[in-house]
């Protein structure tokens, strides 16, 4: 469970708030008692009813959790990880939402942040992120794992995540400057574990010729749908909307990685090669349930203005099927043949 917390929402949280900074030493083992179980379940039901993207489904799963609580299903669980795992499984039985889960932290879970929106500039982020988090994030690849030429005409860009634009914009600019002279590009998302919609929009901006509407995101808490558009000004060279782009994707392509593949595919700007992706489309935020329990609850919904839906539960279907270990070879062969036409 801890690993999943890091992989799915913590790319966002670590990049913005530093919420998952490492603990100096392991905290003592926590024994979960009846009061802790009741508090965590009560809070989980309340948070789902208040924030989950589909209110009717939140009420449905709340009824199931209460019935299982009355049946004593959780009474004998004294291990926090086990309780979190069981609650997550019970949620999945009803909702099948890839981003929704309960987590356990032997340290103290911090209170929900109520101090305004996420930072939108490097200066804002640096003011609130702990020094060790800033150093670790800024010294990382920021999701840009590899920028290369497979041959003089074909470029290769491997992206493992989509941090906020204020962090990753210089990386994208340098990568696209290096790839600008290629005639075709392969974007590898096979091991992309997500990030921010704004990071996706920034990278998509390099592959269109003008301002383009991408996805709308409807927020349950506000009831407002916000349109997401490409950026008008870019720091790097625009690749443009004509040269062929192939995207490698598969089960390891998650969340914002799926957003990039789905959006480029819907725009008919790229061909997706590989296997069906993970299948999680709902933007998510963490909520504190108790001293040692938290829940990642999807509170928004992505809606494509082209397809009028998203990839939740079904993933992004490839245009060309290929096993993950063979997808790059298939893409390179396809691109070489296309460039010879």
C-alpha positions in Angstrom: 0.0 0.0 0.0 2.8 2.4 0.8 4.3 2.0 -2.6 1.0 2.7 -4.3 0.6 5.9 -2.3 4.0 7.0 -3.6 3.3 6.0 -7.2 -0.1 7.4 -7.8 -0.8 10.7 -5.9 2.6 11.4 -4.4 4.2 12.4 -7.7 1.8 15.3 -7.4 2.2 15.9 -3.7 5.9 15.6 -3.5 6.3 18.0 -6.4 4.0 20.5 -4.9 3.9 20.2 -1.1 6.6 17.9 -0.1 4.0 15.9 1.7 5.8 12.5 1.4 9.2 13.5 2.7 11.2 10.6 4.2 11.0 10.1 7.9 14.4 10.2 9.6 13.9 6.8 11.4 11.1 4.2 11.4 8.3 5.1 13.9 7.2 2.5 16.4 4.8 -0.2 15.4 1.1 0.9 15.7 -1.5 -1.5 17.1 -4.9 -0.7 15.7 -7.7 -0.8 18.2 -11.5 -0.6 17.9 -11.6 3.1 18.4 -9.1 3.7 15.6 -11.0 1.4 13.2 -14.3 3.2 13.9 -12.7 6.6 13.4 -11.0 5.6 10.1 -14.2 4.0 8.7 -16.5 6.8 9.8 -14.1 9.4 8.2 -13.8 7.3 5.1 -17.6 7.2 4.6 -17.9 10.9 5.3 -15.1 11.9 2.9 -16.5 9.8 0.1 -19.9 11.3 0.5 -18.4 14.8 0.6 -15.9 14.5 -2.2 -16.1 11.4 -4.4 -16.7 12.3 -8.0 -19.9 10.3 -8.3 -22.1 11.1 -5.2 -24.6 8.2 -5.9 -21.8 5.7 -6.0 -20.3 7.2 -2.8 -23.6 6.5 -1.0 -23.7 3.0 -2.4 -20.2 2.1 -1.2 -20.9 3.8 2.2 -23.8 1.4 2.7 -21.6 -1.6 1.9 -18.9 -0.4 4.3 -21.4 0.1 7.1 -23.0 -3.3 6.6 -19.6 -5.0 6.7 -18.7 -3.0 9.8 -22.0 -4.2 11.5 -21.1 -7.8 10.4 -17.8 -7.5 12.3 -15.7 -7.9 9.2 -13.1 -5.5 10.5 -13.2 -6.4 14.2 -10.2 -8.7 14.3 -7.9 -6.6 12.3 -5.2 -5.0 14.5 -2.6 -4.4 11.7 -2.9 -1.0 10.0 -1.6 -2.2 6.6 -4.0 -5.1 6.7 -7.0 -2.8 7.5 -6.1 -0.4 4.8 -5.8 -3.2 2.3 -9.1 -4.7 3.3 -10.9 -1.3 3.0 -9.3 -0.7 -0.4 -10.5 -4.1 -1.5 -14.1 -3.4 -0.3 -14.1 -0.1 -2.1 -12.9 -1.8 -5.3 -15.7 -4.4 -5.0 -18.2 -1.6 -5.6 -16.5 1.3 -7.4 -13.7 -0.3 -9.5 -11.9 3.1 -9.4 -8.2 2.7 -10.0 -7.2 5.9 -8.1 -9.3 5.2 -5.0 -7.5 3.5 -2.0 -7.0 3.7 1.7 -3.4 3.9 3.1 -1.8 3.4 6.4 1.2 5.4 7.8 2.9 4.3 11.1 3.9 7.9 11.5 1.3 10.7 11.9 -0.8 11.6 8.8 -0.8 15.4 8.5 -4.1 17.4 8.4 -5.8 18.1 5.1 -4.3 21.2 3.6 -6.8 24.1 3.6 -4.4 26.9 2.6 -5.4 27.5 -0.9 -4.7 26.1 -4.3 -1.5 24.3 -5.3 1.4 26.5 -6.2 1.7 27.6 -9.8 5.2 29.0 -9.8 8.6 27.8 -8.7 8.8 30.6 -6.2 5.5 29.6 -4.6 6.6 26.0 -4.4 10.0 26.8 -2.9 8.3 28.8 -0.1 6.3 25.8 1.1 8.4 22.7 0.1 10.9 21.5 2.8 14.6 22.1 1.8 15.3 18.3 1.5 12.3 17.9 -0.8 13.3 20.8 -3.0 16.8 19.4 -3.4 15.6 15.9 -4.2 13.0 17.1 -6.7 15.2 19.6 -8.5 18.1 17.1 -8.8 15.8 14.4 -10.3 15.1 13.8 -14.0 11.6 15.4 -13.4 10.2 12.6 -15.6 12.4 13.3 -18.6 14.3 10.0 -18.6 15.9 9.9 -22.1 16.2 12.2 -25.1 17.9 10.6 -28.0 18.2 10.1 -31.8 17.6 6.5 -32.8 19.0 7.5 -36.2 19.4 10.9 -37.9 15.7 11.2 -38.7 14.0 9.5 -35.8 13.9 11.0 -32.3 13.2 9.2 -29.0 11.7 10.8 -25.8 11.1 8.7 -22.7 8.8 10.3 -20.1 8.2 8.7 -16.7 6.0 11.4 -15.2 4.3 14.8 -15.7 5.3 17.2 -12.9 3.8 20.7 -12.9 5.0 23.1 -15.6 6.8 25.4 -13.3 9.1 22.5 -12.5 9.4 20.7 -15.8 9.2 23.4 -18.4 13.0 23.9 -18.8 13.4 20.1 -19.2 10.7 19.9 -21.9 12.3 22.9 -23.7 15.8 21.4 -23.7 14.4 18.0 -24.9 12.3 19.5 -27.7 15.2 21.7 -28.9 17.4 18.6 -29.1 14.6 16.7 -31.1 13.5 19.5 -33.4 15.7 18.4 -36.3 14.1 14.9 -36.5 11.5 14.0 -39.0 9.5 11.7 -36.7 9.4 11.0 -33.0 8.7 8.1 -30.6 7.4 9.1 -27.2 7.9 6.2 -24.7 5.3 6.2 -21.8 5.5 2.5 -21.0 6.7 3.3 -17.5 4.9 6.5 -16.8 3.2 6.7 -13.4 1.3 9.9 -13.8 1.5 13.5 -12.6 -0.5 16.7 -13.4 -2.9 17.6 -16.2 -1.0 20.9 -16.6 2.2 19.0 -17.2 0.4 16.9 -19.9 -1.0 20.0 -21.5 2.5 21.6 -21.7 4.0 18.7 -23.5 1.1 18.3 -25.9 1.5 22.0 -26.8 4.8 21.1 -28.6 2.9 18.9 -31.0 0.2 21.3 -32.3 0.4 24.3 -34.5 -2.0 26.6 -32.7 -4.1 26.9 -29.6 -6.0 23.7 -29.0 -8.6 22.6 -26.4 -7.5 19.4 -24.8 -9.7 18.1 -21.9 -12.2 19.6 -19.5 -11.9 18.7 -15.8 -15.1 18.7 -13.8 -14.6 19.2 -10.0 -17.1 17.6 -7.6 -16.3 20.1 -4.8 -17.0 23.2 -6.9 -19.3 21.8 -9.6 -17.3 23.7 -12.2 -15.7 22.2 -15.3 -12.4 23.9 -16.3 -11.2 23.8 -19.8 -7.6 22.9 -20.4 -5.8 24.3 -23.4 -2.4 24.1 -24.9 0.2 26.8 -24.0 0.5 29.7 -26.4 4.1 30.4 -25.6 6.8 27.7 -25.3 10.4 27.9 -24.1 11.6 25.3 -26.6 11.1 24.7 -30.3 7.7 23.6 -31.3 7.6 20.2 -33.0 4.5 21.1 -34.9 1.4 19.3 -35.9 2.6 17.6 -39.1 5.6 15.3 -38.4 4.6 11.8 -37.3 4.5 10.9 -33.6 4.3 7.4 -32.2 3.5 6.7 -28.5 4.6 3.6 -26.7 2.1 2.6 -24.0 1.0 -0.4 -21.9 -0.2 -1.5 -18.4 2.6 0.6 -16.9 1.2 3.7 -18.5 -0.9 5.3 -15.7 -3.0 8.3 -15.0 -1.5 11.4 -16.5 0.6 9.1 -18.8 -2.7 7.8 -20.1 -4.0 11.4 -20.4 -1.2 12.3 -22.8 -1.7 9.1 -24.9 -5.5 9.5 -24.9 -5.4 13.2 -25.8 -2.9 12.8 -28.6 -4.8 9.9 -30.0 -8.2 11.7 -29.8 -6.6 14.7 -31.6 -5.4 12.2 -34.3 -1.9 13.6 -33.6 -0.2 10.3 -32.6 -0.4 6.6 -33.2 -0.4 4.6 -29.9 1.6 1.3 -30.0 1.6 -1.4 -27.4 -1.0 -2.7 -25.0 -4.1 -1.3 -23.2 -3.1 1.1 -20.4 -3.9 1.0 -16.7 -7.3 2.7 -16.7 -7.3 5.5 -14.2 -8.7 8.9 -15.4 -10.0 10.7 -12.3 -7.9 13.4 -10.7 -7.4 12.6 -7.1 -6.4 14.2 -3.8 -5.5 12.8 -0.4 -7.7 13.1 2.7 -6.7 12.4 6.3 -9.0 9.8 8.0 -7.2 9.4 11.4 -3.8 9.7 12.9 -2.5 6.8 10.8 -4.9 6.4 8.0 -5.5 8.4 4.8 -7.5 7.9 1.6 -6.8 8.9 -2.0 -10.2 10.0 -3.2 -11.0 10.9 -6.9 -12.9 14.2 -6.7 -12.8 15.3 -10.3 -13.5 13.8 -13.8 -11.7 14.3 -17.1 -13.9 14.8 -20.1 -12.6 14.9 -23.6 -14.4 17.5 -25.8 -13.8 15.1 -28.7 -14.9 11.7 -27.3 -17.1 13.2 -24.5 -15.7 10.6 -22.1 -12.3 9.4 -20.8 -10.2 6.2 -20.2 -11.5 5.4 -16.7 -11.8 1.7 -16.2 -11.0 0.8 -19.8 -7.6 2.3 -20.4 -6.3 3.7 -23.7 -6.6 1.1 -26.5 -3.5 1.0 -28.8 -3.9 1.7 -32.5 -1.3 -1.0 -33.1 -0.9 -4.0 -30.8 2.5 -5.0 -29.6 4.0 -6.5 -26.5 5.7 -4.0 -24.2 9.2 -5.5 -24.9 8.6 -5.3 -28.7 6.8 -2.0 -28.9 9.9 0.1 -29.6 11.0 -2.1 -32.4 7.5 -2.1 -34.0 7.4 1.7 -33.7 10.8 2.3 -35.1 10.0 0.0 -38.1 6.7 1.8 -38.7 8.3 5.2 -38.5 11.1 4.2 -40.9 8.6 2.9 -43.4 6.4 6.0 -43.1 9.4 8.4 -43.6 10.4 6.5 -46.8 7.0 7.0 -48.4 
